[in-house]
Amino acid sequence: MIVMAVMVVLFFVLGLLLRSGRGSFLIAGYNTASQKEKDKIDEKKLCRYTGNLMFILAGCQMFFVFSILLENKMLMWIGVAAFLISVVGGVVFLNTGDRLKK
């Protein structure tokens, strides 16, 4: 349970860092892009969106903590489903359309 609680706090702190716009170096695809590709992307929007996604994922992980505390496996499965849906939905949403173009 302690490990899961630490993960929730870590995701929340990373969300704060990204949401503030100073954590773009943590985003793997953006970090490894060439300068020409980086110039096409609005860095503030990318950081804000990724930070929001980290907050959502921290919330999903809270289900894991509550599952352990309440000894309820259903909460764990709800957390797993919410986590997977959030990750897949977030990545698809981010990569479709021109949401991050300058």
Buried (B, 14 or more C-beta within 10 A) or exposed (E): EEEBBEBBEEBBEBBBBBBEBEBBEBBEEBEEBEEEEBEEBEBEBBBBBBBBBBBBBBBBBBBBBBBBEEEEEEBBEBBBEBBEEBBEEBEEEBEEEEEBEE
